[in-house]
Amino acid sequence: MSLISVEDALQRLLAWAEQAPLDGQETVPLAQADGRVLAAPLLAGLDLPPWDNSAMDGYALRLADGQGEPLPVSQRILAGSAPQPLKPGTCARIFTGAPLPPGADCVEMQENTEVLADGRVRFLEALRPGRNVRPRGQEVRTGETLLAAGSQLGPIELALAASIGIGTVTVRRRPRVALLSTGDELVEPGQPLGPGQIYNSNRRLLAAWLMRLGCEVRDAGILADDLQATRAALAGVGEVDLILSTGGVSVGEADYLGQVLREAGDLALWKLAIKPGKPLTCGHYRGVPVLGLPGNPASTLVTFGLLARPYLLRRLGVEAVEPLGVEVPAGFAWERAGNRREYLRARLEQGRAVPHPNQSSGVLRSAAWADGLVEVREERTFAEGAPVRFIPFSELLG
């Protein structure tokens, strides 16, 4: 079987996701909306700012009155107050964010003025209309779309909604994901290890990651290498939108998960041109999508971040699902061209991407040390200092 490129695998997964968009939505307070995805456009119900206001601490005046003699101060305007119309031939003491008094058309910052002994104000620089004024509707006009449906809400988006007085938002319901691991060798942290056993780190990695994506996680635990137990575990996951597994789905005689999935659905085993990682399972169990990731911790991290995460986001209606990468100089040379796209755990040191010395797919400590992933494309070699794509973990984990 030929290897499937990363781009091809991602496009297949996104097309698969678009065939099963998540139905259902709910309205939640802003305080509970972090990480959620908008189900409907967010429209402005008012102009922002709602009135002309001052961008500086200073003096508001008519431009025509500021061309000659110093002006007396006729009122003092604080943020949150309602000003009176500006008296002709005067100025108003005004503070940042305060409404501009009717009749004023500019604001001069206090640093460019001189207050005389009699309280009048002299303007030291040439004035112009609109100077230091934030006009009504500068940021948004009533009825404009602030955020499109499918936007993922973070602190900035929530603050934007709050700035126009929105207290609740309509979001997509949380995806329900059944999470399971396979293999008799796996033991939960806190339990004693038997011969040949290891602790299950993937469960903690994926459960926390899924919750960051706004998912509702149904923990199906560890599946023992037993056919009846596997059937019972899958039958007991309940109503979910995705079954996400880690570990051995194959065509081997001990592959009970694969056997049960084939009994009640369909299953495709992909071999990807990616490292770490390679095997990826896609299919359905009783109509529910199934995504199986490789079991080695670094392979799980890379394939979930680059493939499963975009798949989930697209099912939520998010359009921009691929992580942003930045081009940085390589702090290493790459002398062996491979036939798989490699993602090296690396961090930035003095502006250069430096990989961890241990890139084994079974090593998770290198990911904790790293800031992100360096992408090394197939059939490529390069010298130290050559440009490489660096994908920060913040882009994958957020």
C-alpha positions as CSV (number, residue, x, y, z in Angstrom):
1,M,0.0,0.0,0.0
2,S,1.4,3.4,-1.0
3,L,1.8,6.0,1.7
4,I,-0.8,8.8,1.9
5,S,0.6,12.3,2.1
6,V,-0.2,14.6,5.1
7,E,-2.1,17.0,2.8
8,D,-4.2,14.2,1.2
9,A,-5.0,12.6,4.6
10,L,-6.1,16.0,6.0
11,Q,-8.3,16.7,3.0
12,R,-9.9,13.3,3.2
13,L,-10.6,13.8,6.9
14,L,-12.1,17.3,6.4
15,A,-14.3,16.0,3.6
16,W,-15.4,13.2,6.0
17,A,-16.1,15.8,8.7
18,E,-18.2,17.9,6.4
19,Q,-20.4,14.8,5.8
20,A,-21.3,14.7,9.5
21,P,-21.6,18.3,10.8
22,L,-22.6,18.5,14.4
23,D,-26.3,19.3,14.9
24,G,-27.7,21.2,17.9
25,Q,-26.8,24.4,19.5
26,E,-27.3,26.2,22.8
27,T,-27.2,29.7,24.3
28,V,-24.7,30.2,27.0
29,P,-23.4,33.2,29.0
30,L,-20.2,34.8,27.9
31,A,-18.5,33.5,31.1
32,Q,-19.1,29.9,29.9
33,A,-18.3,30.4,26.2
34,D,-14.5,30.3,26.2
35,G,-13.4,27.8,23.6
36,R,-16.9,27.3,22.1
37,V,-17.8,27.8,18.5
38,L,-20.4,30.2,17.3
39,A,-23.5,28.7,15.7
40,A,-24.8,32.0,14.3
41,P,-23.1,35.2,13.3
42,L,-22.5,37.8,16.0
43,L,-24.2,41.1,14.9
44,A,-23.6,44.5,16.4
45,G,-26.7,45.9,18.1
46,L,-25.2,49.4,18.5
47,D,-22.5,51.7,17.1
48,L,-19.1,51.3,18.7
49,P,-18.1,53.7,20.1
50,P,-21.8,54.9,20.6
51,W,-20.8,58.6,20.5
52,D,-17.8,60.7,19.5
53,N,-15.3,60.6,22.4
54,S,-11.9,61.8,23.3
55,A,-8.8,59.7,22.7
56,M,-6.7,61.8,25.1
57,D,-6.7,63.7,28.3
58,G,-6.8,67.3,27.2
59,Y,-9.2,70.1,26.0
60,A,-12.2,69.8,23.6
61,L,-12.9,72.9,21.4
62,R,-14.2,74.2,18.1
63,L,-11.4,74.5,15.6
64,A,-12.5,77.9,14.7
65,D,-12.2,79.1,18.3
66,G,-8.6,77.8,18.7
67,Q,-6.9,80.0,16.2
68,G,-6.2,83.1,18.4
69,E,-6.5,84.0,22.0
70,P,-6.4,81.5,24.9
71,L,-9.8,80.1,25.7
72,P,-11.6,79.9,29.1
73,V,-12.7,76.5,30.3
74,S,-16.5,76.2,30.4
75,Q,-17.0,72.7,31.7
76,R,-15.2,69.5,32.9
77,I,-16.1,66.2,31.3
78,L,-15.2,62.9,32.8
79,A,-15.7,59.5,31.2
80,G,-19.3,58.3,32.0
81,S,-20.7,61.8,32.2
82,A,-23.1,63.7,29.9
83,P,-21.6,66.9,28.6
84,Q,-23.4,70.2,27.9
85,P,-23.2,71.8,24.5
86,L,-19.9,73.7,24.2
87,K,-20.3,77.5,24.8
88,P,-18.9,79.5,21.8
89,G,-15.4,80.9,22.5
90,T,-14.6,78.3,25.2
91,C,-13.0,74.9,25.6
92,A,-13.9,72.0,27.8
93,R,-11.5,70.0,30.1
94,I,-12.0,66.4,28.9
95,F,-10.6,63.0,29.8
96,T,-9.9,59.9,27.8
97,G,-13.1,58.1,26.8
98,A,-15.4,61.0,27.8
99,P,-18.1,62.0,25.3
100,L,-17.3,65.0,23.1
101,P,-19.5,68.0,23.9
102,P,-21.9,69.0,21.1
103,G,-20.2,71.8,19.1
104,A,-16.7,70.6,19.6
105,D,-14.8,69.1,16.7
106,C,-11.3,68.4,18.0
107,V,-9.3,67.6,21.1
108,E,-5.8,68.8,22.0
109,M,-3.8,66.7,24.4
110,Q,-2.8,68.4,27.6
111,E,0.9,68.2,26.8
112,N,0.4,70.6,23.9
113,T,-1.4,73.3,26.0
114,E,-0.5,75.8,28.6
115,V,-2.8,76.8,31.4
116,L,-2.4,80.5,32.2
117,A,-2.7,82.0,35.7
118,D,-6.3,83.2,35.0
119,G,-7.3,79.6,34.1
120,R,-7.5,80.1,30.3
121,V,-5.8,77.6,28.0
122,R,-3.4,78.5,25.3
123,F,-3.0,76.0,22.4
124,L,0.7,75.6,21.5
125,E,0.4,73.6,18.2
126,A,-1.7,73.9,15.0
127,L,-5.1,72.2,15.3
128,R,-7.0,70.2,12.8
129,P,-10.6,68.9,12.7
130,G,-11.1,65.5,14.2
131,R,-7.8,65.6,16.1
132,N,-7.7,63.0,18.9
133,V,-11.4,62.3,18.4
134,R,-12.7,58.7,18.2
135,P,-15.8,59.1,16.1
136,R,-19.1,57.3,16.6
137,G,-19.1,53.9,14.9
138,Q,-15.3,54.0,14.2
139,E,-15.0,50.3,15.3
140,V,-18.4,48.9,14.2
141,R,-21.8,50.1,13.0
142,T,-25.2,48.7,14.0
143,G,-26.0,45.5,12.1
144,E,-22.4,44.7,11.1
145,T,-21.2,41.2,11.5
146,L,-18.5,41.1,14.2
147,L,-17.8,37.4,14.2
148,A,-19.0,34.9,11.6
149,A,-20.7,31.6,12.4
150,G,-17.9,29.0,13.0
151,S,-15.7,31.4,14.8
152,Q,-14.0,29.9,17.8
153,L,-14.4,32.1,20.9
154,G,-11.4,33.0,23.0
155,P,-10.7,35.8,25.4
156,I,-10.4,38.5,22.7
157,E,-13.6,37.4,20.9
158,L,-15.5,37.3,24.2
159,A,-14.2,40.8,25.1
160,L,-15.4,42.0,21.6
161,A,-18.9,40.6,22.3
162,A,-18.9,42.2,25.7
163,S,-17.9,45.6,24.2
164,I,-21.2,45.7,22.3
165,G,-23.3,44.6,25.3
166,I,-23.8,41.0,24.4
167,G,-24.3,38.8,27.5
168,T,-25.0,35.5,25.8
169,V,-24.0,33.7,22.6
170,T,-25.4,30.9,20.6
171,V,-22.8,28.2,20.2
172,R,-22.6,24.7,18.8
173,R,-23.2,22.0,21.2
174,R,-20.2,20.2,22.6
175,P,-19.0,17.2,20.6
176,R,-19.4,14.0,22.6
177,V,-16.2,11.9,22.2
178,A,-15.7,8.4,23.5
179,L,-12.0,8.0,24.4
180,L,-10.5,4.5,24.7
181,S,-7.1,2.9,24.7
182,T,-6.2,-0.7,23.7
183,G,-3.7,-3.1,25.0
184,D,-3.0,-5.4,28.0
185,E,0.3,-3.6,28.5
186,L,-1.4,-0.4,29.6
187,V,-2.0,0.5,33.3
188,E,-3.6,3.6,34.7
189,P,-1.3,6.0,36.7
190,G,-1.4,5.2,40.4
191,Q,-1.7,1.4,39.9
192,P,1.2,-1.0,40.3
193,L,2.9,-2.1,37.1
194,G,3.0,-5.8,36.2
195,P,5.6,-7.4,34.0
196,G,5.9,-5.8,30.6
197,Q,3.4,-3.1,31.5
198,I,3.5,0.7,31.0
199,Y,1.4,3.6,32.2
200,N,-1.2,5.0,29.9
201,S,-0.2,8.6,29.1
202,N,-2.3,9.0,26.0
203,R,-5.5,9.0,27.9
204,R,-4.5,12.0,29.9
205,L,-3.0,13.8,26.9
206,L,-6.2,13.4,24.8
207,A,-8.7,13.9,27.5
208,A,-7.2,17.3,28.5
209,W,-6.8,18.3,24.8
210,L,-10.4,17.3,23.9
211,M,-11.7,19.4,26.8
212,R,-9.7,22.4,25.6
213,L,-11.5,22.0,22.3
214,G,-14.8,22.1,24.1
215,C,-15.6,18.4,23.8
216,E,-17.5,16.3,26.3
217,V,-15.3,13.3,27.0
218,R,-16.8,9.9,27.7
219,D,-13.9,7.9,29.1
220,A,-14.2,4.3,28.0
221,G,-10.9,3.3,29.7
222,I,-8.5,0.7,28.6
223,L,-9.7,-2.2,26.4
224,A,-8.2,-5.5,27.4
225,D,-7.1,-7.8,24.6
226,D,-10.3,-9.8,24.8
227,L,-13.1,-10.0,22.1
228,Q,-16.1,-10.1,24.4
229,A,-14.8,-7.3,26.6
230,T,-14.1,-5.2,23.6
231,R,-17.7,-5.8,22.3
232,A,-19.1,-4.8,25.7
233,A,-17.0,-1.7,26.0
234,L,-17.9,-0.4,22.6
235,A,-21.6,-1.2,23.1
236,G,-21.5,0.8,26.3
237,V,-20.1,4.1,25.1
238,G,-23.6,5.5,24.6
239,E,-24.7,8.2,22.2
240,V,-21.5,9.9,21.0
241,D,-20.3,11.8,18.0
242,L,-16.9,10.2,17.7
243,I,-15.0,7.2,19.0
244,L,-11.4,8.1,19.4
245,S,-8.9,5.3,20.1
246,T,-5.2,4.9,20.5
247,G,-3.2,1.8,19.9
248,G,-3.3,-1.3,17.8
249,V,-6.0,-1.4,15.2
250,S,-4.5,-3.8,12.5
251,V,-5.3,-7.0,10.7
252,G,-3.5,-9.1,13.2
253,E,-5.1,-12.0,15.1
254,A,-5.1,-10.1,18.4
255,D,-6.7,-7.1,16.9
256,Y,-10.0,-7.4,18.7
257,L,-10.9,-3.7,18.4
258,G,-10.6,-3.9,14.6
259,Q,-12.6,-7.1,14.5
260,V,-15.5,-5.5,16.5
261,L,-15.4,-2.4,14.4
262,R,-15.7,-4.4,11.2
263,E,-18.5,-6.5,12.6
264,A,-20.7,-3.5,13.2
265,G,-19.5,-1.0,10.6
266,D,-16.7,-0.3,8.2
267,L,-13.0,0.3,8.7
268,A,-10.1,1.7,6.6
269,L,-6.5,1.5,7.6
270,W,-4.4,4.3,6.3
271,K,-0.6,4.3,6.1
272,L,0.5,7.9,6.3
273,A,3.7,9.6,5.0
274,I,4.3,11.1,8.5
275,K,6.8,10.6,11.2
276,P,6.2,10.1,14.1
277,G,3.0,8.2,13.3
278,K,2.0,6.2,10.2
279,P,-1.0,4.1,10.9
280,L,-4.4,5.9,11.1
281,T,-7.8,4.2,11.3
282,C,-11.0,5.7,9.9
283,G,-14.4,4.1,9.9
284,H,-17.8,3.8,11.6
285,Y,-19.2,1.7,14.4
286,R,-23.0,1.5,14.3
287,G,-23.0,4.7,12.3
288,V,-20.7,6.6,14.7
289,P,-17.4,7.9,13.2
290,V,-14.3,6.1,14.5
291,L,-10.8,7.6,14.4
292,G,-7.9,5.4,15.6
293,L,-4.5,7.0,16.4
294,P,-1.1,5.2,16.7
295,G,-0.3,4.3,20.3
296,N,3.2,5.7,20.8
297,P,2.9,9.0,22.8
298,A,4.7,11.3,20.3
299,S,2.8,9.7,17.4
300,T,-0.5,10.3,19.2
301,L,0.5,13.9,19.9
302,V,1.4,14.7,16.3
303,T,-1.5,12.9,14.6
304,F,-4.1,14.3,16.9
305,G,-2.7,17.8,16.6
306,L,-2.3,17.8,12.8
307,L,-5.2,15.6,11.7
308,A,-7.8,14.7,14.4
309,R,-8.0,18.2,15.8
310,P,-8.8,19.8,12.4
311,Y,-11.3,17.1,11.8
312,L,-13.2,17.9,15.1
313,L,-13.1,21.6,14.4
314,R,-14.5,21.2,10.9
315,R,-17.4,19.2,12.3
316,L,-18.0,22.2,14.6
317,G,-18.2,24.4,11.5
318,V,-14.8,26.0,11.9
319,E,-13.3,27.0,8.5
320,A,-9.7,27.9,9.5
321,V,-8.6,24.6,11.1
322,E,-4.9,24.2,10.1
323,P,-2.4,25.6,12.6
324,L,-0.4,28.7,11.7
325,G,3.3,28.1,11.2
326,V,6.2,30.6,11.1
327,E,9.3,30.4,9.0
328,V,12.5,30.4,11.2
329,P,16.1,29.5,10.6
330,A,17.0,25.9,11.4
331,G,19.4,25.5,14.3
332,F,20.5,22.2,12.8
333,A,21.4,20.5,9.5
334,W,19.3,17.8,7.9
335,E,21.4,15.4,5.8
336,R,19.1,12.4,5.3
337,A,16.2,12.8,2.9
338,G,13.2,10.6,3.9
339,N,10.0,9.6,2.2
340,R,7.8,10.7,5.1
341,R,7.0,14.2,6.4
342,E,8.8,14.5,9.7
343,Y,7.7,16.6,12.7
344,L,10.5,17.2,15.1
345,R,9.9,18.3,18.7
346,A,11.8,21.5,18.9
347,R,12.1,24.9,20.6
348,L,13.3,28.3,19.6
349,E,16.7,29.4,20.9
350,Q,17.9,32.8,19.8
351,G,15.4,32.8,17.0
352,R,16.4,29.4,15.7
353,A,14.5,26.1,15.8
354,V,16.5,23.5,17.8
355,P,15.2,19.9,17.9
356,H,15.4,17.7,21.0
357,P,18.2,15.1,20.7
358,N,15.7,12.2,21.2
359,Q,13.0,12.1,18.6
360,S,11.8,8.6,19.4
361,S,8.1,8.2,19.0
362,G,7.9,6.6,22.4
363,V,9.4,9.6,24.2
364,L,7.1,12.3,25.6
365,R,9.6,14.2,27.6
366,S,10.9,15.8,24.4
367,A,7.5,17.3,23.8
368,A,7.4,18.8,27.3
369,W,10.9,20.3,26.6
370,A,9.8,21.7,23.2
371,D,7.8,24.8,22.2
372,G,6.4,23.2,19.1
373,L,7.1,21.1,16.0
374,V,9.5,21.7,13.1
375,E,8.2,20.4,9.8
376,V,10.7,18.6,7.6
377,R,9.3,17.9,4.2
378,E,9.8,14.7,2.2
379,E,12.9,14.2,0.1
380,R,14.6,17.3,1.5
381,T,18.0,18.1,2.9
382,F,19.2,21.4,4.2
383,A,22.1,23.1,5.9
384,E,22.0,24.8,9.3
385,G,20.4,28.2,9.0
386,A,18.0,27.2,6.2
387,P,14.3,28.3,6.6
388,V,12.0,25.7,8.1
389,R,8.4,25.8,9.2
390,F,7.8,25.9,13.0
391,I,4.4,25.2,14.4
392,P,4.1,26.4,18.0
393,F,2.3,24.1,20.4
394,S,0.1,27.1,21.3
395,E,-1.4,26.8,17.8
396,L,-2.2,23.1,18.3
397,L,-3.3,23.1,21.9
398,G,-5.5,26.2,21.9
